[in-house]
Amino acid sequence: MMISEQDKKILKDLEESLWKSETRFDLVHQERIFAPDFFKFGRSGRRYTRDQMVRGEQLPIKAKLPLQEFKIHPLDSKNVLITYISEVQYEELERANRCSVWSLTPNGWQLRFHQGTPIL
């Protein structure tokens, strides 16, 4: 499957929207992009549901953008795997390998799964 340049830009913008406070905590935006069956394995190793992510605590996000080593890997005609490295400044800098599965739906791209794995 070939991903159009337009879809590449949309997917990058959507993924980065999860790392910006103004879009990450916008309920309308979150309701639109998180698929009904979304779940996440966090960098901490904890499992999160869609509801926990959409209605989660609103803490400042100090992520480095653009996302490092951002790549889109087509899985089939309607699904892609996105991989990248995140850098977020908390008490100390936290780096993680990240992956997300996005699906093209009649309502646009929706996030189905996300995982973060610490880089030690």
N, CA, C and O atoms as a GROMACS GRO file, in nm:
protein
  480
    1MET      N    1   0.084  -0.118   0.000
    1MET     CA    2   0.000   0.000   0.000
    1MET      C    3   0.088   0.125   0.000
    1MET      O    4   0.187   0.132   0.073
    2MET      N    5   0.053   0.219  -0.081
    2MET     CA    6   0.122   0.347  -0.083
    2MET      C    7   0.040   0.448  -0.003
    2MET      O    8  -0.082   0.457  -0.018
    3ILE      N    9   0.108   0.522   0.081
    3ILE     CA   10   0.044   0.628   0.159
    3ILE      C   11   0.066   0.759   0.084
    3ILE      O   12   0.179   0.792   0.049
    4SER      N   13  -0.041   0.833   0.059
    4SER     CA   14  -0.028   0.960  -0.012
    4SER      C   15   0.047   1.061   0.075
    4SER      O   16   0.052   1.047   0.197
    5GLU      N   17   0.105   1.161   0.012
    5GLU     CA   18   0.174   1.267   0.085
    5GLU      C   19   0.076   1.339   0.178
    5GLU      O   20   0.113   1.380   0.288
    6GLN      N   21  -0.048   1.354   0.133
    6GLN     CA   22  -0.150   1.419   0.216
    6GLN      C   23  -0.176   1.337   0.342
    6GLN      O   24  -0.183   1.392   0.452
    7ASP      N   25  -0.192   1.204   0.328
    7ASP     CA   26  -0.215   1.119   0.444
    7ASP      C   27  -0.094   1.115   0.536
    7ASP      O   28  -0.109   1.109   0.658
    8LYS      N   29   0.027   1.119   0.479
    8LYS     CA   30   0.147   1.124   0.562
    8LYS      C   31   0.146   1.248   0.651
    8LYS      O   32   0.177   1.240   0.770
    9LYS      N   33   0.110   1.361   0.593
    9LYS     CA   34   0.104   1.486   0.671
    9LYS      C   35  -0.005   1.479   0.777
    9LYS      O   36   0.016   1.519   0.892
   10ILE      N   37  -0.122   1.428   0.739
   10ILE     CA   38  -0.233   1.415   0.834
   10ILE      C   39  -0.193   1.326   0.951
   10ILE      O   40  -0.216   1.362   1.066
   11LEU      N   41  -0.133   1.212   0.922
   11LEU     CA   42  -0.092   1.119   1.028
   11LEU      C   43   0.014   1.179   1.119
   11LEU      O   44   0.008   1.161   1.241
   12LYS      N   45   0.110   1.249   1.062
   12LYS     CA   46   0.213   1.313   1.145
   12LYS      C   47   0.150   1.420   1.234
   12LYS      O   48   0.182   1.429   1.353
   13ASP      N   49   0.062   1.500   1.177
   13ASP     CA   50  -0.007   1.603   1.255
   13ASP      C   51  -0.092   1.541   1.366
   13ASP      O   52  -0.095   1.592   1.478
   14LEU      N   53  -0.162   1.432   1.335
   14LEU     CA   54  -0.244   1.365   1.436
   14LEU      C   55  -0.159   1.309   1.549
   14LEU      O   56  -0.191   1.327   1.666
   15GLU      N   57  -0.050   1.241   1.513
   15GLU     CA   58   0.037   1.184   1.616
   15GLU      C   59   0.096   1.295   1.704
   15GLU      O   60   0.099   1.283   1.826
   16GLU      N   61   0.141   1.402   1.641
   16GLU     CA   62   0.199   1.512   1.719
   16GLU      C   63   0.094   1.585   1.801
   16GLU      O   64   0.127   1.646   1.903
   17SER      N   65  -0.033   1.579   1.759
   17SER     CA   66  -0.140   1.643   1.838
   17SER      C   67  -0.154   1.580   1.976
   17SER      O   68  -0.205   1.644   2.068
   18LEU      N   69  -0.109   1.456   1.990
   18LEU     CA   70  -0.115   1.388   2.120
   18LEU      C   71  -0.007   1.440   2.215
   18LEU      O   72  -0.011   1.410   2.334
   19TRP      N   73   0.088   1.517   2.163
   19TRP     CA   74   0.200   1.569   2.242
   19TRP      C   75   0.191   1.720   2.263
   19TRP      O   76   0.286   1.781   2.312
   20LYS      N   77   0.077   1.780   2.227
   20LYS     CA   78   0.055   1.924   2.244
   20LYS      C   79  -0.065   1.943   2.336
   20LYS      O   80  -0.173   1.890   2.309
   21SER      N   81  -0.049   2.019   2.442
   21SER     CA   82  -0.157   2.038   2.540
   21SER      C   83  -0.285   2.089   2.476
   21SER      O   84  -0.394   2.044   2.511
   22GLU      N   85  -0.274   2.183   2.380
   22GLU     CA   86  -0.394   2.244   2.323
   22GLU      C   87  -0.481   2.144   2.245
   22GLU      O   88  -0.601   2.166   2.233
   23THR      N   89  -0.423   2.038   2.193
   23THR     CA   90  -0.503   1.937   2.123
   23THR      C   91  -0.519   1.811   2.208
   23THR      O   92  -0.622   1.744   2.200
   24ARG      N   93  -0.420   1.777   2.287
   24ARG     CA   94  -0.426   1.655   2.370
   24ARG      C   95  -0.540   1.662   2.470
   24ARG      O   96  -0.598   1.559   2.506
   25PHE      N   97  -0.573   1.782   2.515
   25PHE     CA   98  -0.679   1.795   2.616
   25PHE      C   99  -0.806   1.858   2.558
   25PHE      O  100  -0.892   1.906   2.632
   26ASP      N  101  -0.818   1.858   2.426
   26ASP     CA  102  -0.938   1.906   2.358
   26ASP      C  103  -1.031   1.785   2.343
   26ASP      O  104  -1.006   1.695   2.262
   27LEU      N  105  -1.138   1.783   2.422
   27LEU     CA  106  -1.227   1.667   2.427
   27LEU      C  107  -1.286   1.632   2.290
   27LEU      O  108  -1.294   1.514   2.255
   28VAL      N  109  -1.326   1.732   2.213
   28VAL     CA  110  -1.383   1.706   2.080
   28VAL      C  111  -1.280   1.638   1.991
   28VAL      O  112  -1.310   1.541   1.921
   29HIS      N  113  -1.158   1.689   1.993
   29HIS     CA  114  -1.049   1.630   1.913
   29HIS      C  115  -1.024   1.486   1.956
   29HIS      O  116  -1.012   1.397   1.872
   30GLN      N  117  -1.015   1.463   2.086
   30GLN     CA  118  -0.987   1.328   2.137
   30GLN      C  119  -1.099   1.230   2.104
   30GLN      O  120  -1.072   1.117   2.064
   31GLU      N  121  -1.222   1.273   2.120
   31GLU     CA  122  -1.336   1.185   2.088
   31GLU      C  123  -1.333   1.145   1.941
   31GLU      O  124  -1.372   1.034   1.906
   32ARG      N  125  -1.286   1.234   1.854
   32ARG     CA  126  -1.281   1.207   1.711
   32ARG      C  127  -1.168   1.112   1.674
   32ARG      O  128  -1.186   1.025   1.589
   33ILE      N  129  -1.050   1.127   1.737
   33ILE     CA  130  -0.936   1.048   1.688
   33ILE      C  131  -0.915   0.914   1.760
   33ILE      O  132  -0.853   0.825   1.702
   34PHE      N  133  -0.964   0.899   1.883
   34PHE     CA  134  -0.948   0.769   1.951
   34PHE      C  135  -1.059   0.674   1.906
   34PHE      O  136  -1.177   0.704   1.924
   35ALA      N  137  -1.022   0.561   1.848
   35ALA     CA  138  -1.119   0.461   1.803
   35ALA      C  139  -1.193   0.404   1.924
   35ALA      O  140  -1.140   0.406   2.035
   36PRO      N  141  -1.314   0.354   1.904
   36PRO     CA  142  -1.391   0.299   2.016
   36PRO      C  143  -1.319   0.187   2.090
   36PRO      O  144  -1.338   0.171   2.211
   37ASP      N  145  -1.236   0.108   2.020
   37ASP     CA  146  -1.167  -0.005   2.083
   37ASP      C  147  -1.022   0.028   2.120
   37ASP      O  148  -0.943  -0.063   2.144
   38PHE      N  149  -0.986   0.157   2.124
   38PHE     CA  150  -0.850   0.198   2.155
   38PHE      C  151  -0.804   0.148   2.292
   38PHE      O  152  -0.882   0.142   2.387
   39PHE      N  153  -0.675   0.110   2.299
   39PHE     CA  154  -0.609   0.086   2.428
   39PHE      C  155  -0.461   0.116   2.413
   39PHE      O  156  -0.409   0.127   2.302
   40LYS      N  157  -0.394   0.130   2.527
   40LYS     CA  158  -0.254   0.172   2.527
   40LYS      C  159  -0.177   0.097   2.633
   40LYS      O  160  -0.227   0.073   2.743
   41PHE      N  161  -0.053   0.059   2.600
   41PHE     CA  162   0.044   0.014   2.698
   41PHE      C  163   0.141   0.130   2.716
   41PHE      O  164   0.217   0.162   2.625
   42GLY      N  165   0.138   0.194   2.832
   42GLY     CA  166   0.220   0.311   2.856
   42GLY      C  167   0.366   0.278   2.878
   42GLY      O  168   0.404   0.163   2.897
   43ARG      N  169   0.446   0.383   2.875
   43ARG     CA  170   0.590   0.371   2.901
   43ARG      C  171   0.613   0.308   3.038
   43ARG      O  172   0.714   0.240   3.060
   44SER      N  173   0.518   0.331   3.129
   44SER     CA  174   0.526   0.278   3.266
   44SER      C  175   0.498   0.128   3.271
   44SER      O  176   0.528   0.063   3.371
   45GLY      N  177   0.441   0.074   3.163
   45GLY     CA  178   0.400  -0.067   3.163
   45GLY      C  179   0.253  -0.085   3.196
   45GLY      O  180   0.200  -0.196   3.186
   46ARG      N  181   0.187   0.023   3.236
   46ARG     CA  182   0.044   0.015   3.268
   46ARG      C  183  -0.040   0.012   3.141
   46ARG      O  184   0.001   0.061   3.036
   47ARG      N  185  -0.159  -0.046   3.154
   47ARG     CA  186  -0.255  -0.052   3.043
   47ARG      C  187  -0.358   0.057   3.065
   47ARG      O  188  -0.406   0.078   3.176
   48TYR      N  189  -0.393   0.128   2.957
   48TYR     CA  190  -0.490   0.237   2.964
   48TYR      C  191  -0.603   0.210   2.865
   48TYR      O  192  -0.581   0.156   2.757
   49THR      N  193  -0.725   0.249   2.904
   49THR     CA  194  -0.841   0.236   2.816
   49THR      C  195  -0.863   0.367   2.740
   49THR      O  196  -0.799   0.469   2.768
   50ARG      N  197  -0.952   0.362   2.645
   50ARG     CA  198  -0.988   0.482   2.569
   50ARG      C  199  -1.039   0.590   2.664
   50ARG      O  200  -0.996   0.705   2.656
   51ASP      N  201  -1.129   0.553   2.752
   51ASP     CA  202  -1.187   0.652   2.843
   51ASP      C  203  -1.080   0.716   2.933
   51ASP      O  204  -1.085   0.837   2.958
   52GLN      N  205  -0.985   0.638   2.980
   52GLN     CA  206  -0.877   0.694   3.062
   52GLN      C  207  -0.794   0.794   2.983
   52GLN      O  208  -0.749   0.894   3.038
   53MET      N  209  -0.775   0.769   2.856
   53MET     CA  210  -0.695   0.859   2.773
   53MET      C  211  -0.774   0.985   2.736
   53MET      O  212  -0.720   1.096   2.742
   54VAL      N  213  -0.898   0.969   2.697
   54VAL     CA  214  -0.980   1.083   2.654
   54VAL      C  215  -1.010   1.175   2.771
   54VAL      O  216  -1.010   1.297   2.755
   55ARG      N  217  -1.036   1.119   2.887
   55ARG     CA  218  -1.074   1.200   3.002
   55ARG      C  219  -0.966   1.203   3.110
   55ARG      O  220  -0.996   1.226   3.228
   56GLY      N  221  -0.843   1.181   3.070
   56GLY     CA  222  -0.732   1.175   3.164
   56GLY      C  223  -0.696   1.309   3.226
   56GLY      O  224  -0.743   1.415   3.184
   57GLU      N  225  -0.611   1.302   3.327
   57GLU     CA  226  -0.564   1.420   3.396
   57GLU      C  227  -0.488   1.511   3.300
   57GLU      O  228  -0.409   1.465   3.218
   58GLN      N  229  -0.513   1.640   3.312
   58GLN     CA  230  -0.452   1.737   3.222
   58GLN      C  231  -0.326   1.795   3.285
   58GLN      O  232  -0.330   1.894   3.358
   59LEU      N  233  -0.214   1.733   3.254
   59LEU     CA  234  -0.085   1.777   3.303
   59LEU      C  235  -0.007   1.843   3.189
   59LEU      O  236  -0.028   1.808   3.072
   60PRO      N  237   0.082   1.936   3.219
   60PRO     CA  238   0.161   1.998   3.113
   60PRO      C  239   0.242   1.892   3.037
   60PRO      O  240   0.292   1.795   3.095
   61ILE      N  241   0.254   1.913   2.906
   61ILE     CA  242   0.331   1.822   2.822
   61ILE      C  243   0.453   1.899   2.772
   61ILE      O  244   0.439   2.002   2.706
   62LYS      N  245   0.569   1.849   2.804
   62LYS     CA  246   0.693   1.915   2.760
   62LYS      C  247   0.768   1.821   2.667
   62LYS      O  248   0.879   1.776   2.696
   63ALA      N  249   0.704   1.794   2.553
   63ALA     CA  250   0.762   1.701   2.455
   63ALA      C  251   0.839   1.777   2.348
   63ALA      O  252   0.804   1.890   2.312
   64LYS      N  253   0.944   1.714   2.300
   64LYS     CA  254   1.023   1.771   2.192
   64LYS      C  255   0.956   1.737   2.060
   64LYS      O  256   0.930   1.620   2.029
   65LEU      N  257   0.927   1.840   1.982
   65LEU     CA  258   0.869   1.823   1.850
   65LEU      C  259   0.959   1.892   1.748
   65LEU      O  260   1.024   1.991   1.782
   66PRO      N  261   0.967   1.843   1.626
   66PRO     CA  262   0.894   1.728   1.573
   66PRO      C  263   0.944   1.597   1.634
   66PRO      O  264   1.055   1.589   1.686
   67LEU      N  265   0.861   1.494   1.625
   67LEU     CA  266   0.896   1.363   1.679
   67LEU      C  267   1.015   1.306   1.604
   67LEU      O  268   1.024   1.316   1.482
   68GLN      N  269   1.106   1.246   1.678
   68GLN     CA  270   1.230   1.193   1.620
   68GLN      C  271   1.207   1.058   1.552
   68GLN      O  272   1.128   0.975   1.598
   69GLU      N  273   1.276   1.038   1.443
   69GLU     CA  274   1.274   0.912   1.367
   69GLU      C  275   1.131   0.867   1.333
   69GLU      O  276   1.100   0.748   1.336
   70PHE      N  277   1.046   0.962   1.300
   70PHE     CA  278   0.906   0.936   1.266
   70PHE      C  279   0.899   0.858   1.135
   70PHE      O  280   0.951   0.902   1.033
   71LYS      N  281   0.832   0.742   1.141
   71LYS     CA  282   0.818   0.657   1.021
   71LYS      C  283   0.676   0.600   1.016
   71LYS      O  284   0.616   0.569   1.119
   72ILE      N  285   0.626   0.586   0.895
   72ILE     CA  286   0.495   0.527   0.872
   72ILE      C  287   0.516   0.395   0.798
   72ILE      O  288   0.580   0.391   0.693
   73HIS      N  289   0.462   0.287   0.854
   73HIS     CA  290   0.476   0.153   0.797
   73HIS      C  291   0.336   0.102   0.759
   73HIS      O  292   0.258   0.069   0.848
   74PRO      N  293   0.302   0.097   0.630
   74PRO     CA  294   0.170   0.046   0.590
   74PRO      C  295   0.155  -0.101   0.630
   74PRO      O  296   0.246  -0.182   0.613
   75LEU      N  297   0.038  -0.133   0.684
   75LEU     CA  298   0.007  -0.271   0.721
   75LEU      C  299  -0.085  -0.334   0.616
   75LEU      O  300  -0.067  -0.450   0.578
   76ASP      N  301  -0.182  -0.258   0.570
   76ASP     CA  302  -0.271  -0.299   0.462
   76ASP      C  303  -0.333  -0.173   0.406
   76ASP      O  304  -0.283  -0.064   0.431
   77SER      N  305  -0.441  -0.184   0.330
   77SER     CA  306  -0.496  -0.067   0.261
   77SER      C  307  -0.560   0.036   0.354
   77SER      O  308  -0.585   0.149   0.312
   78LYS      N  309  -0.586   0.000   0.479
   78LYS     CA  310  -0.653   0.094   0.571
   78LYS      C  311  -0.587   0.106   0.707
   78LYS      O  312  -0.642   0.170   0.796
   79ASN      N  313  -0.471   0.048   0.725
   79ASN     CA  314  -0.404   0.049   0.856
   79ASN      C  315  -0.255   0.075   0.841
   79ASN      O  316  -0.189   0.024   0.750
   80VAL      N  317  -0.203   0.156   0.934
   80VAL     CA  318  -0.060   0.184   0.935
   80VAL      C  319  -0.006   0.172   1.077
   80VAL      O  320  -0.078   0.191   1.175
   81LEU      N  321   0.121   0.139   1.084
   81LEU     CA  322   0.196   0.140   1.209
   81LEU      C  323   0.289   0.259   1.202
   81LEU      O  324   0.364   0.275   1.106
   82ILE      N  325   0.284   0.344   1.303
   82ILE     CA  326   0.373   0.460   1.311
   82ILE      C  327   0.472   0.434   1.424
   82ILE      O  328   0.434   0.391   1.532
   83THR      N  329   0.600   0.460   1.396
   83THR     CA  330   0.703   0.444   1.498
   83THR      C  331   0.782   0.574   1.509
   83THR      O  332   0.798   0.647   1.411
   84TYR      N  333   0.832   0.601   1.630
   84TYR     CA  334   0.914   0.719   1.653
   84TYR      C  335   0.975   0.712   1.792
   84TYR      O  336   0.945   0.623   1.871
   85ILE      N  337   1.060   0.809   1.822
   85ILE     CA  338   1.118   0.823   1.955
   85ILE      C  339   1.061   0.950   2.016
   85ILE      O  340   1.060   1.056   1.954
   86SER      N  341   1.012   0.938   2.140
   86SER     CA  342   0.964   1.055   2.212
   86SER      C  343   1.068   1.099   2.314
   86SER      O  344   1.139   1.018   2.373
   87GLU      N  345   1.074   1.230   2.334
   87GLU     CA  346   1.155   1.289   2.440
   87GLU      C  347   1.066   1.385   2.516
   87GLU      O  348   1.016   1.482   2.460
   88VAL      N  349   1.046   1.357   2.644
   88VAL     CA  350   0.960   1.440   2.728
   88VAL      C  351   1.036   1.477   2.854
   88VAL      O  352   1.098   1.392   2.919
   89GLN      N  353   1.030   1.605   2.887
   89GLN     CA  354   1.099   1.653   3.006
   89GLN      C  355   1.004   1.652   3.125
   89GLN      O  356   0.908   1.729   3.130
   90TYR      N  357   1.031   1.565   3.220
   90TYR     CA  358   0.960   1.565   3.348
   90TYR      C  359   1.064   1.611   3.450
   90TYR      O  360   1.132   1.711   3.425
   91GLU      N  361   1.078   1.543   3.560
   91GLU     CA  362   1.187   1.578   3.651
   91GLU      C  363   1.321   1.554   3.583
   91GLU      O  364   1.418   1.626   3.606
   92GLU      N  365   1.325   1.454   3.498
   92GLU     CA  366   1.440   1.430   3.412
   92GLU      C  367   1.388   1.396   3.273
   92GLU      O  368   1.269   1.371   3.256
   93LEU      N  369   1.476   1.396   3.175
   93LEU     CA  370   1.436   1.365   3.038
   93LEU      C  371   1.401   1.218   3.026
   93LEU      O  372   1.479   1.131   3.065
   94GLU      N  373   1.283   1.190   2.971
   94GLU     CA  374   1.240   1.052   2.948
   94GLU      C  375   1.230   1.028   2.798
   94GLU      O  376   1.159   1.099   2.726
   95ARG      N  377   1.303   0.927   2.751
   95ARG     CA  378   1.300   0.888   2.611
   95ARG      C  379   1.231   0.752   2.599
   95ARG      O  380   1.244   0.666   2.685
   96ALA      N  381   1.157   0.736   2.490
   96ALA     CA  382   1.087   0.609   2.470
   96ALA      C  383   1.073   0.580   2.321
   96ALA      O  384   1.059   0.670   2.239
   97ASN      N  385   1.078   0.451   2.288
   97ASN     CA  386   1.037   0.405   2.156
   97ASN      C  387   0.886   0.399   2.159
   97ASN      O  388   0.827   0.347   2.254
   98ARG      N  389   0.823   0.453   2.057
   98ARG     CA  390   0.677   0.458   2.053
   98ARG      C  391   0.626   0.393   1.925
   98ARG      O  392   0.694   0.394   1.822
   99CYS      N  393   0.506   0.335   1.935
   99CYS     CA  394   0.438   0.287   1.816
   99CYS      C  395   0.289   0.308   1.832
   99CYS      O  396   0.233   0.298   1.941
  100SER      N  397   0.225   0.338   1.720
  100SER     CA  398   0.081   0.360   1.716
  100SER      C  399   0.024   0.290   1.594
  100SER      O  400   0.088   0.285   1.489
  101VAL      N  401  -0.096   0.236   1.608
  101VAL     CA  402  -0.168   0.178   1.496
  101VAL      C  403  -0.286   0.271   1.466
  101VAL      O  404  -0.371   0.295   1.552
  102TRP      N  405  -0.290   0.322   1.343
  102TRP     CA  406  -0.397   0.409   1.296
  102TRP      C  407  -0.474   0.338   1.187
  102TRP      O  408  -0.416   0.268   1.103
  103SER      N  409  -0.607   0.356   1.188
  103SER     CA  410  -0.694   0.296   1.088
  103SER      C  411  -0.773   0.404   1.015
  103SER      O  412  -0.824   0.497   1.078
  104LEU      N  413  -0.782   0.391   0.884
  104LEU     CA  414  -0.862   0.483   0.804
  104LEU      C  415  -1.007   0.438   0.810
  104LEU      O  416  -1.040   0.327   0.768
  105THR      N  417  -1.093   0.525   0.862
  105THR     CA  418  -1.236   0.496   0.878
  105THR      C  419  -1.315   0.595   0.793
  105THR      O  420  -1.257   0.688   0.738
  106PRO      N  421  -1.447   0.576   0.781
  106PRO     CA  422  -1.528   0.675   0.709
  106PRO      C  423  -1.519   0.815   0.772
  106PRO      O  424  -1.549   0.915   0.706
  107ASN      N  425  -1.478   0.823   0.899
  107ASN     CA  426  -1.465   0.952   0.968
  107ASN      C  427  -1.321   1.002   0.970
  107ASN      O  428  -1.290   1.096   1.044
  108GLY      N  429  -1.233   0.941   0.892
  108GLY     CA  430  -1.092   0.981   0.890
  108GLY      C  431  -1.006   0.884   0.968
  108GLY      O  432  -1.052   0.776   1.007
  109TRP      N  433  -0.880   0.922   0.992
  109TRP     CA  434  -0.786   0.836   1.063
  109TRP      C  435  -0.819   0.832   1.211
  109TRP      O  436  -0.843   0.936   1.273
  110GLN      N  437  -0.821   0.711   1.268
  110GLN     CA  438  -0.845   0.693   1.412
  110GLN      C  439  -0.735   0.607   1.472
  110GLN      O  440  -0.685   0.512   1.410
  111LEU      N  441  -0.699   0.643   1.595
  111LEU     CA  442  -0.594   0.572   1.668
  111LEU      C  443  -0.654   0.450   1.736
  111LEU      O  444  -0.750   0.461   1.812
  112ARG      N  445  -0.597   0.332   1.708
  112ARG     CA  446  -0.648   0.205   1.761
  112ARG      C  447  -0.565   0.154   1.878
  112ARG      O  448  -0.618   0.094   1.971
  113PHE      N  449  -0.431   0.179   1.872
  113PHE     CA  450  -0.340   0.123   1.972
  113PHE      C  451  -0.217   0.212   1.981
  113PHE      O  452  -0.174   0.272   1.883
  114HIS      N  453  -0.161   0.219   2.103
  114HIS     CA  454  -0.036   0.292   2.123
  114HIS      C  455   0.045   0.218   2.230
  114HIS      O  456  -0.011   0.163   2.325
  115GLN      N  457   0.179   0.220   2.212
  115GLN     CA  458   0.267   0.162   2.312
  115GLN      C  459   0.392   0.246   2.324
  115GLN      O  460   0.445   0.296   2.224
  116GLY      N  461   0.439   0.262   2.447
  116GLY     CA  462   0.566   0.328   2.474
  116GLY      C  463   0.658   0.234   2.551
  116GLY      O  464   0.616   0.171   2.648
  117THR      N  465   0.784   0.226   2.508
  117THR     CA  466   0.883   0.141   2.573
  117THR      C  467   1.003   0.228   2.609
  117THR      O  468   1.062   0.290   2.521
  118PRO      N  469   1.041   0.232   2.738
  118PRO     CA  470   1.152   0.318   2.777
  118PRO      C  471   1.281   0.285   2.703
  118PRO      O  472   1.311   0.169   2.676
  119ILE      N  473   1.357   0.389   2.672
  119ILE     CA  474   1.492   0.373   2.620
  119ILE      C  475   1.584   0.392   2.739
  119ILE      O  476   1.588   0.500   2.799
  120LEU      N  477   1.656   0.290   2.773
  120LEU     CA  478   1.742   0.296   2.890
  120LEU      C  479   1.882   0.340   2.855
  120LEU      O  480   1.968   0.350   2.944
   0.00000   0.00000   0.00000
